[in-house]
């Protein structure tokens, strides 16, 4: 049975977790982490999205 679609209403908070398949690492070193955070920050600016934690 498929999962129901998520609500996507203005002002709705979403709990988002980033984890690799089978709990594998998604970054390998400090440079990877910095690149990930930089790209995420750029995406948030472009989409007017806020990250609280």
C-alpha distance matrix in Angstrom:
0.0 3.8 6.6 9.2 12.3 15.2 18.3 21.1 24.1 27.7 28.7 25.3 25.4 22.8 22.7 22.6 23.1 24.3 23.9 24.2 21.9 22.5 24.6 27.2 29.7 29.2 32.9 35.7 38.7 40.2 40.6 36.9 36.1 38.6 37.3 33.7 35.0 37.3 34.6 32.3 35.3 36.1 32.5 32.7 36.1 34.9 31.8 33.6 31.1 32.3 31.6 32.7 32.6
3.8 0.0 3.8 6.5 9.0 11.9 15.3 17.8 21.0 24.4 25.6 22.3 22.5 19.8 20.1 19.7 20.5 21.6 21.7 22.1 20.1 21.3 23.1 25.5 27.7 26.8 30.4 33.4 36.3 37.6 37.8 34.1 33.3 35.7 34.2 30.6 31.9 34.0 31.2 28.9 31.8 32.5 28.9 29.1 32.4 31.1 28.1 30.0 27.6 29.0 28.4 29.8 29.9
6.6 3.8 0.0 3.8 6.5 8.7 12.1 14.9 18.0 21.4 22.3 18.9 18.9 16.2 16.6 16.6 17.7 19.3 19.7 20.8 19.3 20.6 21.8 24.4 26.3 25.3 28.8 32.0 34.6 35.7 36.0 32.4 31.2 33.5 32.3 28.6 29.5 31.7 29.2 26.5 29.3 30.2 26.6 26.5 29.8 28.8 25.7 27.2 24.6 25.8 25.2 26.3 26.5
9.2 6.5 3.8 0.0 3.8 6.4 9.1 12.2 15.0 18.6 19.7 16.5 17.2 15.1 16.2 16.8 18.6 20.6 21.7 23.1 22.1 23.6 24.5 27.0 28.5 27.2 30.6 33.9 36.3 37.0 37.2 33.7 32.3 34.3 33.0 29.4 29.9 31.9 29.3 26.5 28.9 29.7 26.1 25.6 28.7 27.7 24.3 25.6 23.2 24.5 24.5 25.6 26.3
12.3 9.0 6.5 3.8 0.0 3.8 6.6 8.9 12.0 15.5 17.0 14.1 15.0 13.1 14.9 15.2 17.5 19.3 20.9 22.4 21.9 23.9 24.4 26.6 27.7 25.9 29.1 32.6 34.8 35.2 35.2 31.8 30.4 32.0 30.7 27.1 27.5 29.2 26.5 23.8 26.0 26.5 22.8 22.4 25.4 24.2 20.7 22.2 20.0 21.7 22.0 23.4 24.5
15.2 11.9 8.7 6.4 3.8 0.0 3.8 6.3 9.4 12.7 13.7 10.5 11.3 9.4 11.5 12.2 15.0 17.2 19.3 21.3 21.4 23.4 23.4 25.6 26.3 24.4 27.4 31.0 32.9 33.0 33.2 29.9 28.2 29.7 28.6 25.0 24.9 26.7 24.4 21.3 23.3 24.1 20.6 19.7 22.7 21.9 18.4 19.4 17.0 18.3 18.5 19.8 21.0
18.3 15.3 12.1 9.1 6.6 3.8 0.0 3.8 6.0 9.5 10.7 7.8 9.7 9.2 12.1 13.6 16.9 19.3 21.8 24.1 24.6 26.7 26.3 28.5 28.8 26.8 29.5 33.2 34.8 34.5 34.6 31.6 29.6 30.7 29.7 26.2 25.7 27.3 25.1 21.9 23.3 24.1 20.6 19.2 21.9 21.2 17.5 17.9 15.8 17.1 18.0 19.1 20.9
21.1 17.8 14.9 12.2 8.9 6.3 3.8 0.0 3.8 6.7 8.7 6.7 9.0 8.9 12.4 13.3 16.9 19.0 21.9 24.2 25.1 27.5 26.9 28.7 28.6 26.2 28.6 32.3 33.6 33.1 32.9 30.1 28.2 28.8 27.7 24.4 23.8 24.9 22.6 19.6 20.7 21.1 17.7 16.2 18.6 17.8 14.0 14.5 12.8 14.6 16.1 17.7 19.9
24.1 21.0 18.0 15.0 12.0 9.4 6.0 3.8 0.0 3.8 6.3 5.6 9.0 10.4 14.1 15.7 19.4 21.8 24.9 27.4 28.5 30.9 30.0 31.8 31.5 29.1 31.2 35.0 36.0 35.2 35.0 32.4 30.3 30.6 29.7 26.6 25.5 26.4 24.5 21.3 21.8 22.3 19.1 17.1 19.0 18.4 14.6 14.3 13.1 14.7 16.6 17.9 20.6
27.7 24.4 21.4 18.6 15.5 12.7 9.5 6.7 3.8 0.0 3.8 5.6 8.9 11.1 14.8 16.3 20.1 22.3 25.7 28.4 29.9 32.4 31.2 32.8 32.0 29.4 31.2 34.9 35.5 34.3 34.1 31.8 29.5 29.4 28.6 25.8 24.3 24.9 23.2 20.2 20.0 20.4 17.7 15.2 16.5 16.3 12.7 11.6 10.9 12.4 15.0 16.2 19.4
28.7 25.6 22.3 19.7 17.0 13.7 10.7 8.7 6.3 3.8 0.0 3.8 6.4 9.5 13.0 15.0 18.8 21.3 24.7 27.8 29.6 31.8 30.2 31.9 31.0 28.6 30.2 33.9 34.3 32.9 33.0 30.9 28.3 28.2 27.9 25.0 23.1 24.0 22.9 19.5 19.1 20.2 17.8 14.8 16.3 16.9 13.5 11.6 10.2 10.5 12.7 13.3 16.6
25.3 22.3 18.9 16.5 14.1 10.5 7.8 6.7 5.6 5.6 3.8 0.0 3.8 6.5 10.1 12.4 16.2 19.0 22.2 25.3 26.8 28.8 27.4 29.4 28.8 26.7 28.6 32.3 33.0 32.0 32.3 29.9 27.3 27.7 27.4 24.2 22.6 24.1 22.8 19.2 19.5 20.8 18.1 15.5 17.7 18.2 14.6 13.5 11.2 11.3 12.6 13.0 15.8
25.4 22.5 18.9 17.2 15.0 11.3 9.7 9.0 9.0 8.9 6.4 3.8 0.0 3.8 6.8 9.5 13.0 16.0 19.3 22.6 24.3 26.2 24.4 26.4 25.7 23.8 25.6 29.3 29.9 28.8 29.5 27.2 24.4 25.0 25.0 21.7 20.0 21.9 20.9 17.2 17.5 19.5 17.0 14.3 16.9 18.0 14.7 13.5 10.4 9.6 9.9 9.9 12.2
22.8 19.8 16.2 15.1 13.1 9.4 9.2 8.9 10.4 11.1 9.5 6.5 3.8 0.0 3.8 6.0 9.7 12.7 15.8 19.0 20.6 22.5 20.9 22.9 22.5 20.6 22.7 26.4 27.4 26.7 27.3 24.7 22.1 23.2 23.0 19.5 18.3 20.5 19.2 15.6 16.7 18.7 16.0 13.8 17.1 17.9 14.7 14.3 10.9 10.5 9.9 10.5 11.8
22.7 20.1 16.6 16.2 14.9 11.5 12.1 12.4 14.1 14.8 13.0 10.1 6.8 3.8 0.0 3.8 6.7 10.2 13.0 16.4 18.2 19.7 17.8 20.0 19.6 18.2 20.4 24.0 25.0 24.5 25.5 22.9 20.2 21.7 21.9 18.3 17.2 20.0 19.0 15.3 16.8 19.3 16.9 15.0 18.6 19.7 16.9 16.7 12.9 11.9 10.0 10.1 10.2
22.6 19.7 16.6 16.8 15.2 12.2 13.6 13.3 15.7 16.3 15.0 12.4 9.5 6.0 3.8 0.0 3.8 6.7 9.8 13.1 15.1 17.1 15.2 17.0 16.5 14.7 17.0 20.7 21.9 21.6 22.4 19.6 17.1 18.8 18.7 15.0 14.5 17.3 16.0 12.6 14.7 17.1 14.6 13.4 17.2 18.1 15.7 16.1 12.4 11.9 9.7 10.9 10.3
23.1 20.5 17.7 18.6 17.5 15.0 16.9 16.9 19.4 20.1 18.8 16.2 13.0 9.7 6.7 3.8 0.0 3.8 6.4 9.9 12.2 13.8 11.6 13.5 13.0 11.7 14.2 17.7 19.1 19.3 20.4 17.4 15.1 17.4 17.5 13.8 13.8 17.1 16.1 13.0 15.6 18.1 16.1 15.4 19.2 20.2 18.3 18.9 15.3 14.6 11.8 12.7 11.0
24.3 21.6 19.3 20.6 19.3 17.2 19.3 19.0 21.8 22.3 21.3 19.0 16.0 12.7 10.2 6.7 3.8 0.0 3.8 6.9 9.8 12.0 9.7 10.7 9.9 8.1 10.7 14.3 16.0 16.5 17.4 14.2 12.3 14.9 14.7 11.0 11.9 15.1 13.9 11.5 14.6 16.9 15.1 15.3 18.9 19.7 18.4 19.5 16.2 15.9 13.1 14.6 12.7
23.9 21.7 19.7 21.7 20.9 19.3 21.8 21.9 24.9 25.7 24.7 22.2 19.3 15.8 13.0 9.8 6.4 3.8 0.0 3.8 6.7 8.4 6.0 7.2 7.2 6.6 9.9 12.9 15.3 16.6 17.7 14.4 13.0 16.3 16.1 12.8 14.2 17.5 16.4 14.6 17.8 20.0 18.3 18.9 22.4 23.1 21.9 23.2 20.0 19.6 16.7 17.9 15.6
24.2 22.1 20.8 23.1 22.4 21.3 24.1 24.2 27.4 28.4 27.8 25.3 22.6 19.0 16.4 13.1 9.9 6.9 3.8 0.0 3.8 6.2 5.0 4.7 5.7 5.4 9.1 11.6 14.7 16.7 17.5 13.9 13.6 17.0 16.4 13.4 15.7 18.7 17.3 16.2 19.7 21.4 19.8 20.9 24.4 24.6 23.8 25.5 22.5 22.5 19.9 21.4 19.1
21.9 20.1 19.3 22.1 21.9 21.4 24.6 25.1 28.5 29.9 29.6 26.8 24.3 20.6 18.2 15.1 12.2 9.8 6.7 3.8 0.0 3.8 5.3 5.7 8.4 8.7 12.4 14.4 17.7 20.1 20.8 17.2 17.2 20.6 19.8 16.9 19.3 22.1 20.4 19.4 23.0 24.4 22.5 23.8 27.3 27.2 26.1 28.1 25.1 25.4 22.9 24.4 22.2
22.5 21.3 20.6 23.6 23.9 23.4 26.7 27.5 30.9 32.4 31.8 28.8 26.2 22.5 19.7 17.1 13.8 12.0 8.4 6.2 3.8 0.0 3.8 5.5 9.1 10.8 14.1 15.5 18.8 21.4 22.6 19.3 19.1 22.7 22.3 19.6 21.8 24.8 23.5 22.3 25.8 27.5 25.8 26.8 30.3 30.5 29.3 31.0 27.9 27.8 25.0 26.1 23.6
24.6 23.1 21.8 24.5 24.4 23.4 26.3 26.9 30.0 31.2 30.2 27.4 24.4 20.9 17.8 15.2 11.6 9.7 6.0 5.0 5.3 3.8 0.0 3.8 6.5 8.6 11.7 13.3 16.2 18.5 20.1 17.0 16.3 20.0 20.1 17.2 19.1 22.4 21.6 20.2 23.4 25.5 24.1 24.8 28.3 28.9 27.8 29.2 25.9 25.4 22.4 23.2 20.4
27.2 25.5 24.4 27.0 26.6 25.6 28.5 28.7 31.8 32.8 31.9 29.4 26.4 22.9 20.0 17.0 13.5 10.7 7.2 4.7 5.7 5.5 3.8 0.0 3.8 6.4 9.1 10.1 13.4 16.1 17.4 14.3 14.3 18.1 18.0 15.7 18.0 21.0 20.2 19.5 22.8 24.7 23.5 24.7 28.0 28.5 27.9 29.5 26.5 26.2 23.2 24.3 21.6
29.7 27.7 26.3 28.5 27.7 26.3 28.8 28.6 31.5 32.0 31.0 28.8 25.7 22.5 19.6 16.5 13.0 9.9 7.2 5.7 8.4 9.1 6.5 3.8 0.0 3.8 5.5 6.8 9.8 12.3 13.8 10.8 10.7 14.4 14.6 12.6 14.8 17.8 17.5 17.0 20.1 22.0 21.4 22.6 25.7 26.4 26.2 27.6 24.8 24.2 21.2 22.4 19.5
29.2 26.8 25.3 27.2 25.9 24.4 26.8 26.2 29.1 29.4 28.6 26.7 23.8 20.6 18.2 14.7 11.7 8.1 6.6 5.4 8.7 10.8 8.6 6.4 3.8 0.0 3.8 6.8 9.6 11.6 12.1 8.6 8.6 12.1 11.7 9.3 11.9 14.7 14.0 13.6 16.9 18.6 17.8 19.3 22.3 22.9 22.8 24.4 21.8 21.6 18.9 20.6 18.1
32.9 30.4 28.8 30.6 29.1 27.4 29.5 28.6 31.2 31.2 30.2 28.6 25.6 22.7 20.4 17.0 14.2 10.7 9.9 9.1 12.4 14.1 11.7 9.1 5.5 3.8 0.0 3.8 5.9 7.9 8.5 5.3 5.7 9.3 9.3 8.0 10.6 13.1 13.1 13.4 16.2 17.9 18.0 19.5 22.1 23.0 23.5 24.9 22.5 22.1 19.3 21.0 18.4
35.7 33.4 32.0 33.9 32.6 31.0 33.2 32.3 35.0 34.9 33.9 32.3 29.3 26.4 24.0 20.7 17.7 14.3 12.9 11.6 14.4 15.5 13.3 10.1 6.8 6.8 3.8 0.0 3.8 7.2 8.1 6.1 7.6 10.8 11.1 10.9 13.4 15.5 15.9 16.7 19.2 20.8 21.3 22.9 25.3 26.2 26.9 28.4 26.1 25.6 22.7 24.2 21.4
38.7 36.3 34.6 36.3 34.8 32.9 34.8 33.6 36.0 35.5 34.3 33.0 29.9 27.4 25.0 21.9 19.1 16.0 15.3 14.7 17.7 18.8 16.2 13.4 9.8 9.6 5.9 3.8 0.0 3.8 5.5 5.3 6.4 8.8 10.1 10.8 12.5 14.4 15.7 16.7 18.5 20.3 21.3 22.7 24.7 26.0 27.1 28.2 26.1 25.3 22.4 23.7 20.9
40.2 37.6 35.7 37.0 35.2 33.0 34.5 33.1 35.2 34.3 32.9 32.0 28.8 26.7 24.5 21.6 19.3 16.5 16.6 16.7 20.1 21.4 18.5 16.1 12.3 11.6 7.9 7.2 3.8 0.0 3.8 5.5 5.0 6.1 8.6 9.8 10.5 12.1 14.2 15.2 16.4 18.3 19.9 20.9 22.6 24.3 25.7 26.3 24.4 23.3 20.5 21.7 19.0
40.6 37.8 36.0 37.2 35.2 33.2 34.6 32.9 35.0 34.1 33.0 32.3 29.5 27.3 25.5 22.4 20.4 17.4 17.7 17.5 20.8 22.6 20.1 17.4 13.8 12.1 8.5 8.1 5.5 3.8 0.0 3.8 5.4 5.1 6.2 8.6 10.0 10.5 12.3 14.2 15.3 16.5 18.3 19.9 21.3 22.6 24.3 25.3 23.8 23.3 21.0 22.7 20.5
36.9 34.1 32.4 33.7 31.8 29.9 31.6 30.1 32.4 31.8 30.9 29.9 27.2 24.7 22.9 19.6 17.4 14.2 14.4 13.9 17.2 19.3 17.0 14.3 10.8 8.6 5.3 6.1 5.3 5.5 3.8 0.0 3.8 5.5 5.1 6.1 8.7 9.9 10.6 12.2 14.2 15.4 16.5 18.3 20.1 21.1 22.4 23.8 22.0 21.8 19.4 21.5 19.2
36.1 33.3 31.2 32.3 30.4 28.2 29.6 28.2 30.3 29.5 28.3 27.3 24.4 22.1 20.2 17.1 15.1 12.3 13.0 13.6 17.2 19.1 16.3 14.3 10.7 8.6 5.7 7.6 6.4 5.0 5.4 3.8 0.0 3.8 5.4 5.1 6.2 8.5 9.9 10.5 12.2 14.3 15.3 16.4 18.4 20.0 21.0 21.8 19.8 19.0 16.3 18.0 15.6
38.6 35.7 33.5 34.3 32.0 29.7 30.7 28.8 30.6 29.4 28.2 27.7 25.0 23.2 21.7 18.8 17.4 14.9 16.3 17.0 20.6 22.7 20.0 18.1 14.4 12.1 9.3 10.8 8.8 6.1 5.1 5.5 3.8 0.0 3.8 5.5 5.2 6.0 8.6 9.8 10.5 12.3 14.2 15.2 16.6 18.4 19.9 20.6 19.0 18.3 16.1 17.9 16.0
37.3 34.2 32.3 33.0 30.7 28.6 29.7 27.7 29.7 28.6 27.9 27.4 25.0 23.0 21.9 18.7 17.5 14.7 16.1 16.4 19.8 22.3 20.1 18.0 14.6 11.7 9.3 11.1 10.1 8.6 6.2 5.1 5.4 3.8 0.0 3.8 5.5 5.1 6.1 8.5 9.8 10.6 12.3 14.2 15.5 16.5 18.3 19.6 18.3 18.4 16.7 19.2 17.7
33.7 30.6 28.6 29.4 27.1 25.0 26.2 24.4 26.6 25.8 25.0 24.2 21.7 19.5 18.3 15.0 13.8 11.0 12.8 13.4 16.9 19.6 17.2 15.7 12.6 9.3 8.0 10.9 10.8 9.8 8.6 6.1 5.1 5.5 3.8 0.0 3.8 5.5 5.3 6.1 8.6 10.0 10.6 12.2 14.4 15.4 16.4 17.7 15.9 16.0 14.0 16.6 15.1
35.0 31.9 29.5 29.9 27.5 24.9 25.7 23.8 25.5 24.3 23.1 22.6 20.0 18.3 17.2 14.5 13.8 11.9 14.2 15.7 19.3 21.8 19.1 18.0 14.8 11.9 10.6 13.4 12.5 10.5 10.0 8.7 6.2 5.2 5.5 3.8 0.0 3.8 5.5 5.0 6.1 8.6 9.8 10.4 12.4 14.2 15.2 15.8 14.0 13.3 11.3 13.6 12.3
37.3 34.0 31.7 31.9 29.2 26.7 27.3 24.9 26.4 24.9 24.0 24.1 21.9 20.5 20.0 17.3 17.1 15.1 17.5 18.7 22.1 24.8 22.4 21.0 17.8 14.7 13.1 15.5 14.4 12.1 10.5 9.9 8.5 6.0 5.1 5.5 3.8 0.0 3.8 5.4 5.1 6.3 8.7 9.9 10.8 12.4 14.3 15.1 14.2 14.1 13.0 15.7 15.1
34.6 31.2 29.2 29.3 26.5 24.4 25.1 22.6 24.5 23.2 22.9 22.8 20.9 19.2 19.0 16.0 16.1 13.9 16.4 17.3 20.4 23.5 21.6 20.2 17.5 14.0 13.1 15.9 15.7 14.2 12.3 10.6 9.9 8.6 6.1 5.3 5.5 3.8 0.0 3.8 5.4 5.1 6.2 8.6 10.0 10.5 12.2 13.9 13.0 13.9 13.1 16.4 16.1
32.3 28.9 26.5 26.5 23.8 21.3 21.9 19.6 21.3 20.2 19.5 19.2 17.2 15.6 15.3 12.6 13.0 11.5 14.6 16.2 19.4 22.3 20.2 19.5 17.0 13.6 13.4 16.7 16.7 15.2 14.2 12.2 10.5 9.8 8.5 6.1 5.0 5.4 3.8 0.0 3.8 5.4 5.1 6.2 8.7 9.9 10.5 11.7 10.0 10.6 9.6 12.9 12.8
35.3 31.8 29.3 28.9 26.0 23.3 23.3 20.7 21.8 20.0 19.1 19.5 17.5 16.7 16.8 14.7 15.6 14.6 17.8 19.7 23.0 25.8 23.4 22.8 20.1 16.9 16.2 19.2 18.5 16.4 15.3 14.2 12.2 10.5 9.8 8.6 6.1 5.1 5.4 3.8 0.0 3.8 5.4 5.1 6.3 8.7 10.0 10.2 9.1 9.2 8.8 12.0 12.5
36.1 32.5 30.2 29.7 26.5 24.1 24.1 21.1 22.3 20.4 20.2 20.8 19.5 18.7 19.3 17.1 18.1 16.9 20.0 21.4 24.4 27.5 25.5 24.7 22.0 18.6 17.9 20.8 20.3 18.3 16.5 15.4 14.3 12.3 10.6 10.0 8.6 6.3 5.1 5.4 3.8 0.0 3.8 5.4 5.2 6.2 8.7 9.7 10.0 11.3 11.8 15.3 16.1
32.5 28.9 26.6 26.1 22.8 20.6 20.6 17.7 19.1 17.7 17.8 18.1 17.0 16.0 16.9 14.6 16.1 15.1 18.3 19.8 22.5 25.8 24.1 23.5 21.4 17.8 18.0 21.3 21.3 19.9 18.3 16.5 15.3 14.2 12.3 10.6 9.8 8.7 6.2 5.1 5.4 3.8 0.0 3.8 5.4 5.1 6.1 8.2 7.9 10.1 10.9 14.7 15.8
32.7 29.1 26.5 25.6 22.4 19.7 19.2 16.2 17.1 15.2 14.8 15.5 14.3 13.8 15.0 13.4 15.4 15.3 18.9 20.9 23.8 26.8 24.8 24.7 22.6 19.3 19.5 22.9 22.7 20.9 19.9 18.3 16.4 15.2 14.2 12.2 10.4 9.9 8.6 6.2 5.1 5.4 3.8 0.0 3.8 5.5 5.2 5.5 4.6 6.4 7.8 11.5 13.2
36.1 32.4 29.8 28.7 25.4 22.7 21.9 18.6 19.0 16.5 16.3 17.7 16.9 17.1 18.6 17.2 19.2 18.9 22.4 24.4 27.3 30.3 28.3 28.0 25.7 22.3 22.1 25.3 24.7 22.6 21.3 20.1 18.4 16.6 15.5 14.4 12.4 10.8 10.0 8.7 6.3 5.2 5.4 3.8 0.0 3.8 5.5 5.1 6.6 8.3 10.5 13.8 15.8
34.9 31.1 28.8 27.7 24.2 21.9 21.2 17.8 18.4 16.3 16.9 18.2 18.0 17.9 19.7 18.1 20.2 19.7 23.1 24.6 27.2 30.5 28.9 28.5 26.4 22.9 23.0 26.2 26.0 24.3 22.6 21.1 20.0 18.4 16.5 15.4 14.2 12.4 10.5 9.9 8.7 6.2 5.1 5.5 3.8 0.0 3.8 5.8 7.9 10.8 13.1 16.6 18.6
31.8 28.1 25.7 24.3 20.7 18.4 17.5 14.0 14.6 12.7 13.5 14.6 14.7 14.7 16.9 15.7 18.3 18.4 21.9 23.8 26.1 29.3 27.8 27.9 26.2 22.8 23.5 26.9 27.1 25.7 24.3 22.4 21.0 19.9 18.3 16.4 15.2 14.3 12.2 10.5 10.0 8.7 6.1 5.2 5.5 3.8 0.0 3.8 5.4 9.0 11.6 15.1 17.4
33.6 30.0 27.2 25.6 22.2 19.4 17.9 14.5 14.3 11.6 11.6 13.5 13.5 14.3 16.7 16.1 18.9 19.5 23.2 25.5 28.1 31.0 29.2 29.5 27.6 24.4 24.9 28.4 28.2 26.3 25.3 23.8 21.8 20.6 19.6 17.7 15.8 15.1 13.9 11.7 10.2 9.7 8.2 5.5 5.1 5.8 3.8 0.0 3.8 6.7 10.1 13.1 15.9
31.1 27.6 24.6 23.2 20.0 17.0 15.8 12.8 13.1 10.9 10.2 11.2 10.4 10.9 12.9 12.4 15.3 16.2 20.0 22.5 25.1 27.9 25.9 26.5 24.8 21.8 22.5 26.1 26.1 24.4 23.8 22.0 19.8 19.0 18.3 15.9 14.0 14.2 13.0 10.0 9.1 10.0 7.9 4.6 6.6 7.9 5.4 3.8 0.0 3.8 6.8 9.9 12.6
32.3 29.0 25.8 24.5 21.7 18.3 17.1 14.6 14.7 12.4 10.5 11.3 9.6 10.5 11.9 11.9 14.6 15.9 19.6 22.5 25.4 27.8 25.4 26.2 24.2 21.6 22.1 25.6 25.3 23.3 23.3 21.8 19.0 18.3 18.4 16.0 13.3 14.1 13.9 10.6 9.2 11.3 10.1 6.4 8.3 10.8 9.0 6.7 3.8 0.0 3.8 6.4 9.4
31.6 28.4 25.2 24.5 22.0 18.5 18.0 16.1 16.6 15.0 12.7 12.6 9.9 9.9 10.0 9.7 11.8 13.1 16.7 19.9 22.9 25.0 22.4 23.2 21.2 18.9 19.3 22.7 22.4 20.5 21.0 19.4 16.3 16.1 16.7 14.0 11.3 13.0 13.1 9.6 8.8 11.8 10.9 7.8 10.5 13.1 11.6 10.1 6.8 3.8 0.0 3.8 5.9
32.7 29.8 26.3 25.6 23.4 19.8 19.1 17.7 17.9 16.2 13.3 13.0 9.9 10.5 10.1 10.9 12.7 14.6 17.9 21.4 24.4 26.1 23.2 24.3 22.4 20.6 21.0 24.2 23.7 21.7 22.7 21.5 18.0 17.9 19.2 16.6 13.6 15.7 16.4 12.9 12.0 15.3 14.7 11.5 13.8 16.6 15.1 13.1 9.9 6.4 3.8 0.0 3.8
32.6 29.9 26.5 26.3 24.5 21.0 20.9 19.9 20.6 19.4 16.6 15.8 12.2 11.8 10.2 10.3 11.0 12.7 15.6 19.1 22.2 23.6 20.4 21.6 19.5 18.1 18.4 21.4 20.9 19.0 20.5 19.2 15.6 16.0 17.7 15.1 12.3 15.1 16.1 12.8 12.5 16.1 15.8 13.2 15.8 18.6 17.4 15.9 12.6 9.4 5.9 3.8 0.0
